[in-house]
Amino acid sequence: MKSNKNIHVFILVITILLFFSCKKYLDMDIIDKGRKPVVNALLIADSVPYIKVYQSTHILDNSQSSLITNAEVLLTSNLQNTYTLPYSSVSQQYINPSINVHEGDKIKLNINTSIGNAETEVVIPSNISIFNIDTFPYYDHSGYQHGIEIKLSFKDPAQSKDYYILYTLNGPNVSTTSYEGNDPAIEEMSNRLFIDDLTFNGKQKNISLVFYNNFDMYSSNMLYICLMHVDENYYKYAYSVYKQQETGNSPFSEPVIVYNNIKNGYGIGGAANIFKDSIDISSILNRKKINLK
């Protein structure tokens, strides 16, 4: 028995020594390549364009990026008209209320700052309408009403690669949804459906959403369905941002790099066309179940 005890102690000591011998400390000298403009621009069809510009930080700097308020921001539409977007201290962004961007516009942004000049180009997507919305009370197997189900349809354009972000609003907040399906072209993250037309290019797309009694009825009786037809740049950016948030600091997850399409800088220049429709939630929740014989 004493011999076995000595063996166990010996194995424990060796294991501890091996564990500590595997730890290594690397003295890394991360090169500071200087500051660059960070641009945040999502141009939405039939809306006033607005842009935020920040100064990048070093990778080891824990402070937040500071706003750049003295940049020259130029917007060129369809290679013809160039507009200046002045800085607004109220909204803390560059905005020109006298202009709108529209479906099909090709927009070039030039952002000139004391730390460098950045640029990007986008094309405003077309409007894709949800042409059919059906709503039903949602019951579990015991017949108890669990919430509501919404079935919707839209038509995807042919001969082009298209991207969508579908979400719902109940009052000011994004509502929690449950996607019912296993389509490889759809992924749910942060209560939003990220959709590409990989499996339905040029065809009608049908989607079913279930809401499990999670509405803030005191906030609003109206549920808003929002379908964003976005360009590839914004789709990849938003997807990577939400993917990074879901991954968090887990040591078992692959690191997610946030997508960037700003030349000579960082950030996103994206475009979207948003279709929005509303549903009266109370009228659905007040329906009576009908038993068919």
QUICOR-V549706 format. One record per backbone hydrogen bond with DSSP energy under -0.5 kcal/mol. CO is the residue of the C=O (numbers start at 1). NH is the residue of the N-H. If there is no record, write none. Layout:
CO/NH
CO/NH
This chain:
1/5
2/6
3/7
4/8
5/9
6/10
7/11
8/12
9/13
10/14
11/15
12/16
13/17
14/18
15/19
16/20
17/21
18/22
19/22
20/23
24/26
25/27
26/28
28/30
29/31
31/33
36/56
37/39
37/266
38/54
39/41
39/268
40/52
41/43
41/270
42/44
43/272
44/47
47/101
49/96
50/42
51/94
52/40
53/68
54/38
55/66
58/61
60/62
66/55
67/69
71/73
72/74
72/112
73/85
74/110
75/77
75/83
76/78
76/108
77/80
77/81
81/77
83/75
84/86
86/95
87/89
88/92
88/93
93/88
93/95
94/51
96/99
101/46
101/47
102/105
105/107
105/124
106/78
107/122
108/76
109/120
110/74
110/112
111/113
111/118
112/72
113/116
116/113
118/111
119/263
120/109
122/107
124/104
127/129
129/131
129/155
132/153
134/151
136/149
137/139
138/146
138/147
140/143
144/140
144/146
147/138
148/211
149/136
150/209
151/134
152/207
153/131
153/132
154/156
154/205
157/202
160/162
162/197
163/230
164/195
165/228
166/193
167/226
168/175
169/224
170/173
173/170
178/210
179/181
183/186
185/196
187/189
187/194
189/192
192/189
192/194
193/166
193/195
194/187
195/164
196/199
197/201
200/203
203/156
205/154
207/152
208/180
209/150
210/178
210/212
211/148
211/213
215/217
216/219
216/220
221/281
221/282
222/171
223/225
223/279
224/169
224/226
225/277
226/167
226/228
227/229
227/275
228/165
228/230
229/273
230/163
231/235
232/236
233/237
234/238
235/239
236/240
237/241
238/242
239/243
240/244
241/245
242/246
243/247
244/248
247/250
250/253
255/257
256/258
261/263
262/265
263/119
266/39
267/261
268/41
270/43
271/231
272/45
273/229
273/275
275/227
277/225
279/223
279/281
280/284
281/284
281/285
282/286
284/287
289/291
290/292
